[in-house]
Amino acid sequence: MEEEVRISKILSERGLCSRREADAYIEQGLVMLDGKVVTELGTRAYRSQKVELKKQAVIEQSSKATV
């Protein structure tokens, strides 16, 4: 049976952002779970569910440089 994990962990595992960044995006309403906005930290989901960043978060993510 599949277990639920924090959405920030799923985003991190998929290489979309760090867990800390994911928490900030969740607070800003920039994370979607199965097409619905998630704003509560600690929200859990199954890894098989559709978790994605809104376009604004993707743009912000791509503008960051790794040093």
Buried (B, 14 or more C-beta within 10 A) or exposed (E): EEEEEBBBBBBBEEEBBEBEBBBBBBEBEBBBBEEEEBEEEEBEBBEEEEBBBBEEBBEBBEEEEEE
